[in-house]
Amino acid sequence: MKLTIPEATRPKMKDYGIQEKVEGMLTWDWVREQLEQSKNYWVSTTRPNGNPHAAPVWGILLDDCIYWGTGDTSRKNRNLLNNPHVVLHSESGWDVVIVEGIVEKVTERADFERVAPLYATKYATHGYEPTADELAQGLMYRVIPHVVMAWKETSFPNTATRWEFM
């Protein structure tokens, strides 16, 4: 799956001083770099009763989607079975990337074969080097972005940038 990256625009954040000018907007390459460097991502889901739930996960960026795993009985998974919409945030509050999207369950062997070496490279120092077979035995999702917002806190609102995939 390869996404077509839309043109960058400014976020719709009334009263935050965001101007319409293009100068200062971030690039999609900057977003990719932040998502690739993050070791942890915060995933927010919605419980069946409407209450929010957030939890950190490990994951990797592949083809501009974030892949991550969870357990069958985890709160995240139970929430996603009811509502596949998520908000995923990179670990940094200074170099911000927020992904709003929908999850798809990863089931294709080819996907596990592409994801496993990226996980192994990223998390080897933490003792996690899964094989494609090991990943296929678990539960893995990919987040398909619908809206991505990003900014550098040190130069907000000048760097506030938005990409809308819908």
MARBA-3410 file (N, C-alpha, C, O; in Angstrom, 1 decimal):
166
0.9,-1.2,0.0,0.0,0.0,0.0,0.9,1.2,0.0,1.7,1.4,0.9 ~ 0.7,2.1,-1.0,1.5,3.3,-1.0,0.5,4.5,-1.1,-0.4,4.6,-2.0 ~ 0.7,5.4,-0.2,-0.2,6.6,-0.1,0.3,7.7,-1.0,1.5,7.8,-1.3 ~ -0.7,8.4,-1.5,-0.3,9.6,-2.2,-0.4,10.8,-1.2,-1.4,11.0,-0.6 ~ 0.7,11.5,-1.1,0.8,12.5,-0.1,0.1,13.8,-0.6,0.5,14.3,-1.7
-0.9,14.3,0.1,-1.6,15.5,-0.4,-0.7,16.8,-0.2,0.3,16.7,0.6 ~ -1.2,17.8,-0.7,-0.5,19.1,-0.5,-0.7,19.6,0.9,-1.7,19.4,1.5 ~ 0.4,20.2,1.4,0.3,20.7,2.8,-0.5,21.9,2.8,-0.5,22.8,1.9 ~ -1.3,22.1,3.9,-2.1,23.3,4.2,-1.8,23.7,5.6,-1.0,23.1,6.3 ~ -2.5,24.7,6.1,-2.5,25.1,7.5,-3.6,24.5,8.2,-4.7,24.3,7.7
-3.4,24.1,9.5,-4.5,23.6,10.3,-5.6,24.6,10.6,-5.3,25.8,10.6 ~ -6.7,24.1,10.8,-7.9,25.0,11.1,-7.9,25.1,12.7,-8.7,24.3,13.3 ~ -7.2,26.0,13.2,-7.1,26.2,14.7,-7.5,27.6,15.0,-6.6,28.5,15.1 ~ -8.7,27.9,15.1,-9.2,29.3,15.3,-8.5,29.8,16.6,-8.4,29.1,17.6 ~ -8.1,31.1,16.6,-7.6,31.8,17.7,-6.2,31.4,18.1,-5.7,31.7,19.2
-5.5,30.7,17.3,-4.1,30.3,17.6,-3.1,31.1,16.8,-1.9,30.8,16.9 ~ -3.5,32.0,16.0,-2.6,32.9,15.3,-2.0,32.3,14.1,-0.9,32.7,13.6 ~ -2.6,31.2,13.5,-2.0,30.6,12.4,-2.4,31.3,11.1,-3.6,31.6,10.8 ~ -1.4,31.7,10.4,-1.6,32.5,9.2,-1.7,31.5,8.0,-1.3,30.4,8.1 ~ -2.2,32.0,6.9,-2.3,31.2,5.7,-1.0,31.1,4.8,-1.0,30.3,3.9
0.0,31.9,5.1,1.2,31.9,4.3,1.9,30.5,4.3,1.8,29.8,5.3 ~ 2.5,30.2,3.2,3.2,28.9,3.0,4.5,28.9,3.8,5.0,27.9,4.2 ~ 5.1,30.1,3.9,6.4,30.2,4.5,6.4,29.6,6.0,5.5,30.0,6.8 ~ 7.3,28.7,6.3,7.4,28.1,7.6,6.7,26.7,7.7,7.0,26.0,8.7 ~ 5.9,26.3,6.7,5.2,25.0,6.8,6.3,23.9,6.7,7.3,24.1,6.1
6.0,22.8,7.4,6.8,21.7,7.4,6.7,20.8,6.2,5.6,20.9,5.5 ~ 7.6,20.0,5.9,7.6,19.1,4.8,7.1,17.7,5.2,7.2,17.4,6.4 ~ 6.6,16.9,4.3,6.3,15.5,4.6,7.5,14.7,5.0,7.4,13.8,5.8 ~ 8.7,15.1,4.4,9.9,14.4,4.8,10.2,14.6,6.3,10.7,13.7,6.9 ~ 9.9,15.8,6.8,10.1,16.1,8.2,9.2,15.2,9.1,9.6,14.6,10.1
7.9,15.0,8.6,7.0,14.1,9.3,7.5,12.7,9.3,7.5,12.1,10.4 ~ 7.9,12.2,8.2,8.5,10.9,8.1,9.6,10.7,9.1,9.7,9.7,9.8 ~ 10.5,11.6,9.1,11.7,11.5,10.0,11.2,11.4,11.4,11.8,10.6,12.2 ~ 10.3,12.2,11.8,9.8,12.2,13.2,9.2,10.8,13.5,9.4,10.2,14.6 ~ 8.4,10.3,12.6,7.7,9.0,12.8,8.7,7.9,12.8,8.5,6.9,13.6
9.7,8.0,12.0,10.7,6.9,11.9,11.5,6.9,13.2,11.9,5.8,13.7 ~ 11.8,8.1,13.8,12.7,8.2,14.9,12.0,7.9,16.2,12.6,7.5,17.2 ~ 10.7,8.0,16.3,9.9,7.8,17.5,10.1,6.3,17.9,9.9,5.4,17.0 ~ 10.4,6.0,19.1,10.4,4.6,19.6,9.1,4.2,20.1,8.7,3.1,20.0 ~ 8.3,5.2,20.6,7.0,4.9,21.2,6.0,5.9,20.5,6.3,7.0,20.2
4.8,5.4,20.4,3.7,6.2,19.8,2.6,6.0,20.8,2.3,5.0,21.4 ~ 1.8,7.1,21.0,0.6,7.1,21.8,-0.6,6.8,20.9,-0.8,7.6,20.0 ~ -1.3,5.8,21.2,-2.5,5.4,20.4,-3.7,5.7,21.3,-3.8,5.2,22.4 ~ -4.6,6.5,20.7,-5.9,6.8,21.4,-7.0,6.1,20.7,-7.2,6.3,19.5 ~ -7.8,5.4,21.4,-9.0,4.7,20.9,-10.2,5.1,21.7,-10.1,5.8,22.7
-11.3,4.6,21.3,-12.6,4.9,22.0,-13.2,3.7,22.5,-13.4,2.7,21.8 ~ -13.5,3.7,23.8,-14.2,2.5,24.4,-15.6,2.4,23.9,-16.2,3.5,23.4 ~ -16.3,1.3,24.0,-17.7,1.2,23.5,-18.6,2.2,24.2,-19.6,2.5,23.6 ~ -18.3,2.6,25.4,-19.2,3.5,26.1,-18.9,5.0,25.7,-19.5,5.9,26.3 ~ -17.9,5.2,24.8,-17.5,6.5,24.4,-16.4,7.2,25.1,-15.9,8.2,24.7
-15.9,6.5,26.2,-14.8,7.1,26.9,-13.5,6.8,26.2,-13.3,5.8,25.5 ~ -12.5,7.8,26.3,-11.2,7.6,25.6,-10.3,6.6,26.3,-10.4,6.4,27.5 ~ -9.4,6.1,25.5,-8.3,5.3,26.1,-7.0,5.6,25.3,-7.1,5.6,24.1 ~ -5.9,5.8,26.0,-4.6,6.0,25.4,-3.6,5.1,25.9,-3.6,4.8,27.1 ~ -2.7,4.6,25.1,-1.6,3.7,25.5,-0.4,3.8,24.6,-0.6,4.1,23.4
0.8,3.7,25.1,2.0,3.7,24.2,2.1,2.3,23.6,1.9,1.3,24.1 ~ 2.6,2.4,22.3,3.0,1.2,21.6,4.3,1.4,20.9,4.7,2.5,20.6 ~ 5.0,0.3,20.5,6.1,0.3,19.6,5.6,0.1,18.2,4.5,-0.5,18.0 ~ 6.2,0.7,17.3,5.8,0.6,15.9,6.8,1.0,14.9,7.9,1.5,15.3 ~ 6.5,0.9,13.6,7.4,1.3,12.6,6.6,2.0,11.5,5.4,1.8,11.4
7.3,2.9,10.7,6.7,3.5,9.6,7.1,2.8,8.3,8.2,2.5,8.1 ~ 6.1,2.4,7.5,6.3,1.8,6.3,5.3,2.3,5.3,4.1,2.2,5.5 ~ 5.7,2.8,4.2,4.8,3.3,3.1,3.8,4.4,3.7,2.7,4.4,3.3 ~ 4.4,5.2,4.6,3.6,6.3,5.2,2.5,5.9,6.1,1.6,6.7,6.4 ~ 2.5,4.6,6.5,1.5,4.1,7.5,2.3,3.6,8.7,3.4,3.2,8.6
1.7,3.7,9.9,2.4,3.2,11.1,1.8,1.8,11.4,0.6,1.6,11.5 ~ 2.7,0.9,11.6,2.4,-0.5,11.9,2.7,-0.8,13.4,3.8,-0.4,13.8 ~ 1.8,-1.4,14.1,2.1,-1.7,15.5,1.2,-2.9,15.9,0.2,-3.2,15.3 ~ 1.7,-3.5,17.0,1.0,-4.7,17.4,0.4,-4.6,18.8,0.8,-3.7,19.6 ~ -0.5,-5.5,19.1,-1.2,-5.5,20.4,-1.7,-6.9,20.7,-1.6,-7.7,19.8
-2.1,-7.1,21.9,-2.7,-8.4,22.2,-4.2,-8.5,21.9,-4.9,-7.5,21.9 ~ -4.7,-9.7,21.7,-6.1,-10.0,21.4,-7.0,-9.4,22.4,-8.1,-8.9,22.1 ~ -6.6,-9.6,23.7,-7.5,-9.2,24.8,-7.2,-7.8,25.3,-7.8,-7.3,26.3 ~ -6.3,-7.0,24.7,-5.9,-5.7,25.2,-7.1,-4.8,25.0,-8.0,-5.0,24.2 ~ -7.1,-3.7,25.9,-8.2,-2.7,25.8,-8.2,-2.1,24.4,-9.2,-1.8,23.8
-7.0,-1.8,23.8,-6.9,-1.2,22.5,-7.6,-2.0,21.5,-8.4,-1.5,20.7 ~ -7.3,-3.3,21.5,-7.9,-4.2,20.5,-9.4,-4.3,20.7,-10.2,-4.2,19.7 ~ -9.9,-4.4,21.9,-11.3,-4.5,22.1,-12.0,-3.2,21.7,-13.1,-3.3,21.1 ~ -11.3,-2.1,21.9,-11.9,-0.8,21.4,-12.0,-0.8,19.9,-13.0,-0.4,19.3 ~ -10.9,-1.2,19.3,-10.8,-1.2,17.8,-11.8,-2.1,17.1,-12.3,-1.8,16.0
-12.2,-3.2,17.8,-13.2,-4.1,17.2,-14.6,-3.4,17.2,-15.4,-3.7,16.3 ~ -14.7,-2.4,18.0,-16.0,-1.6,18.1,-15.9,-0.4,17.2,-16.9,0.0,16.6 ~ -14.7,0.2,17.1,-14.5,1.5,16.4,-13.1,1.6,15.9,-12.2,1.7,16.7 ~ -12.8,1.5,14.6,-11.5,1.4,14.1,-10.8,2.8,14.0,-9.6,2.8,13.5 ~ -11.4,3.8,14.4,-10.8,5.2,14.3,-9.8,5.4,15.5,-10.1,5.0,16.6
-8.6,5.9,15.1,-7.6,6.2,16.1,-7.0,7.6,16.0,-7.1,8.2,14.9 ~ -6.3,8.0,17.0,-5.4,9.1,16.9,-4.1,8.6,17.4,-4.0,8.0,18.5 ~ -3.0,8.8,16.6,-1.7,8.3,17.0,-0.8,9.5,17.1,-0.8,10.3,16.2 ~ 0.0,9.6,18.1,0.8,10.7,18.4,2.3,10.2,18.5,2.5,9.2,19.2 ~ 3.2,10.9,17.9,4.6,10.6,18.1,5.0,10.8,19.6,4.2,11.5,20.3
6.1,10.3,20.0,6.5,10.5,21.4,6.8,11.9,21.8,6.8,12.2,23.0 ~ 7.2,12.7,20.9,7.6,14.1,21.2,6.5,15.1,21.3,5.6,15.1,20.5 ~ 6.6,15.9,22.4,5.7,17.0,22.5,6.3,18.3,21.9,5.7,19.4,21.9 ~ 7.5,18.2,21.5,8.3,19.4,21.0,8.3,19.3,19.4,8.1,20.4,18.8 ~ 8.5,18.2,18.9,8.4,18.0,17.4,7.2,17.1,17.2,7.3,15.9,17.2
6.1,17.8,17.0,4.8,17.1,17.1,4.3,16.5,15.8,4.4,17.2,14.8 ~ 3.8,15.3,15.8,3.1,14.7,14.7,1.9,14.0,15.3,2.1,13.1,16.1 ~ 0.8,14.3,14.8,-0.5,13.7,15.2,-1.2,13.2,14.0,-1.4,13.9,13.0 ~ -1.4,11.9,14.0,-2.1,11.2,12.9,-3.5,10.7,13.3,-3.7,10.0,14.3 ~ -4.5,11.2,12.6,-5.8,10.8,12.8,-6.1,9.8,11.6,-5.9,10.2,10.5
-6.6,8.7,11.9,-6.9,7.7,10.9,-7.7,6.5,11.3,-8.4,6.6,12.3 ~ -7.6,5.5,10.5,-8.4,4.3,10.7,-7.4,3.1,10.7,-6.4,3.2,9.9 ~ -7.6,2.1,11.5,-6.7,1.0,11.4,-7.3,-0.1,10.5,-8.5,-0.3,10.3 ~ -6.3,-0.9,10.0,-6.6,-2.1,9.2,-5.8,-3.2,9.9,-4.6,-3.0,10.3 ~ -6.4,-4.3,10.0,-5.6,-5.5,10.6,-4.7,-6.0,9.5,-5.1,-6.1,8.3
-3.5,-6.2,9.8,-2.5,-6.8,8.9,-2.6,-8.3,8.8,-2.5,-8.9,9.9 ~ -2.8,-8.8,7.6,-3.0,-10.2,7.5,-2.1,-10.9,6.4,-2.0,-12.1,6.4 ~ -1.6,-10.1,5.5,-0.8,-10.6,4.4,0.6,-11.0,4.8,1.3,-10.2,5.5 ~ 1.1,-12.1,4.4,2.4,-12.6,4.7,3.5,-11.6,4.2,4.5,-11.4,4.9 ~ 3.3,-11.0,3.0,4.2,-10.1,2.5,4.4,-8.9,3.4,5.5,-8.3,3.5
3.3,-8.4,4.0,3.4,-7.3,4.9,4.3,-7.7,6.1,5.2,-6.9,6.5 ~ 4.1,-8.8,6.7,4.9,-9.2,7.9,6.4,-9.4,7.5,7.2,-9.0,8.3 ~ 6.6,-9.8,6.3,8.0,-10.0,5.8,8.7,-8.6,5.6,9.9,-8.5,5.8 ~ 7.9,-7.6,5.3,8.5,-6.3,5.1,8.6,-5.6,6.5,9.6,-4.8,6.7 ~ 7.7,-5.8,7.4,7.7,-5.1,8.7,8.8,-5.7,9.7,9.4,-4.9,10.4
8.9,-7.0,9.7,9.8,-7.7,10.6,11.2,-7.1,10.7,11.7,-6.8,11.8 ~ 11.9,-6.9,9.5,13.3,-6.4,9.6,13.3,-5.0,10.1,14.3,-4.6,10.8 ~ 12.3,-4.2,9.8,12.3,-2.8,10.3,12.1,-2.8,11.9,12.8,-2.0,12.5 ~ 11.2,-3.6,12.4,11.1,-3.8,13.8,12.4,-4.2,14.4,12.9,-3.7,15.4 ~ 13.0,-5.2,13.8,14.3,-5.8,14.4,15.4,-4.7,14.4,16.1,-4.7,15.4
15.5,-4.0,13.4,16.5,-2.9,13.4,16.2,-1.8,14.4,17.1,-1.4,15.1 ~ 15.0,-1.4,14.5,14.6,-0.3,15.4,14.7,-0.7,16.9,15.1,0.1,17.7 ~ 14.3,-1.9,17.2,14.2,-2.3,18.6,15.2,-3.4,19.1,15.0,-3.9,20.2 ~ 16.2,-3.6,18.3,17.2,-4.6,18.7,17.9,-4.3,20.0,18.2,-5.1,20.8 ~ 18.1,-3.0,20.2,18.8,-2.6,21.5,17.9,-2.8,22.7,18.4,-2.8,23.8
16.6,-3.1,22.4,15.7,-3.4,23.5,15.4,-4.9,23.6,14.5,-5.3,24.3 ~ 16.1,-5.7,22.8,16.0,-7.1,22.8,14.8,-7.6,22.0,14.4,-8.8,22.3 ~ 14.3,-6.8,21.1,13.1,-7.2,20.3,13.5,-7.3,18.9,13.7,-6.3,18.2 ~ 13.6,-8.5,18.3,14.0,-8.7,16.9,13.1,-9.8,16.4,13.5,-10.9,16.1 ~ 11.8,-9.4,16.1,10.8,-10.5,15.7,11.1,-10.9,14.3,11.6,-10.1,13.4
10.7,-12.1,14.0,10.7,-12.6,12.6,9.3,-12.4,12.1,8.3,-12.1,12.8 ~ 9.1,-12.6,10.8,7.8,-12.4,10.1,6.9,-13.5,10.7,5.7,-13.2,10.9 ~ 7.3,-14.7,11.0,6.5,-15.7,11.6,6.0,-15.3,12.9,4.8,-15.5,13.2 ~ 6.8,-14.7,13.7,6.4,-14.3,15.1,5.4,-13.2,15.0,4.4,-13.2,15.7 ~ 5.6,-12.2,14.1,4.6,-11.2,13.9,3.3,-11.7,13.4,2.2,-11.2,13.9
3.3,-12.6,12.5,2.1,-13.2,11.9,1.3,-14.0,13.0,0.1,-14.1,12.8 ~ 1.9,-14.5,14.0,1.2,-15.2,15.1,0.5,-14.2,16.0,-0.4,-14.7,16.8 ~ 0.9,-13.0,16.0,0.3,-12.0,16.9,-0.8,-11.2,16.2,-1.4,-11.6,15.2 ~ -1.1,-10.0,16.7,-2.1,-9.1,16.1,-1.4,-7.8,15.8,-0.9,-7.1,16.6 ~ -1.5,-7.5,14.5,-0.8,-6.2,14.0,-1.8,-5.4,13.3,-2.6,-5.9,12.5
-1.7,-4.1,13.5,-2.5,-3.1,12.8,-1.6,-2.2,12.0,-0.5,-2.0,12.3 ~ -2.2,-1.5,11.0,-1.6,-0.4,10.4,-2.6,0.8,10.4,-3.8,0.6,10.2 ~ -2.0,1.9,10.7,-2.9,3.1,10.8,-2.8,3.8,9.4,-1.7,4.2,8.9 ~ -3.9,3.9,8.7,-4.1,4.6,7.5,-4.4,6.1,7.8,-5.5,6.3,8.3 ~ -3.5,7.0,7.5,-3.8,8.4,7.9,-5.0,9.0,7.1,-5.1,8.8,5.9
-5.8,9.8,7.8,-6.8,10.6,7.1,-6.4,12.1,7.2,-6.5,12.8,6.3 ~ -6.0,12.5,8.4,-5.5,13.8,8.7,-4.2,13.7,9.5,-4.1,13.0,10.5 ~ -3.2,14.5,9.1,-1.9,14.5,9.9,-1.7,16.0,10.1,-1.7,16.9,9.2 ~ -1.4,16.3,11.4,-1.0,17.6,11.8,0.4,17.6,12.4,0.7,16.6,13.1 ~ 1.2,18.6,12.1,2.6,18.6,12.7,3.0,20.0,12.9,2.6,21.0,12.3
3.9,20.2,13.9,4.5,21.5,14.2,5.7,21.3,15.1,5.9,20.3,15.8 ~ 6.6,22.3,15.1,7.6,22.4,16.1,7.2,23.3,17.2,6.8,24.5,16.9 ~ 7.1,22.8,18.4,6.6,23.6,19.5,7.4,24.9,19.7,6.9,26.0,20.0 ~ 8.7,24.9,19.4,9.6,26.1,19.5,9.3,27.2,18.5,9.7,28.3,18.7 ~ 8.6,26.8,17.4,8.2,27.9,16.4,6.8,27.8,16.0,6.4,28.1,14.9
5.9,27.4,17.0,4.5,27.4,16.8,4.0,28.8,16.9,4.5,29.5,17.8 ~ 3.1,29.3,16.1,2.3,28.6,15.1,2.9,28.6,13.7,2.2,28.1,12.7 ~ 4.1,29.2,13.5,4.6,29.4,12.1,4.8,28.0,11.4,4.7,28.0,10.2 ~ 5.1,27.0,12.2,5.4,25.7,11.5,4.1,24.8,11.5,4.2,23.7,10.9 ~ 3.0,25.2,12.0,1.8,24.3,12.0,1.4,24.0,10.6,1.2,24.9,9.8
1.3,22.7,10.3,1.1,22.2,9.0,0.1,21.0,9.1,0.0,20.3,10.1 ~ -0.7,20.9,8.0,-1.8,19.9,8.0,-1.8,19.2,6.6,-1.6,19.9,5.6 ~ -2.0,17.9,6.6,-2.2,17.1,5.4,-3.5,16.4,5.5,-3.7,15.7,6.5 ~ -4.4,16.5,4.6,-5.7,15.8,4.6,-5.7,14.8,3.5,-5.7,15.2,2.3 ~ -5.8,13.6,3.8,-5.8,12.5,2.9,-7.1,12.1,2.3,-7.2,11.3,1.4
-8.2,12.6,2.9,-9.5,12.2,2.4,-10.0,13.1,1.3,-11.1,12.9,0.8
END
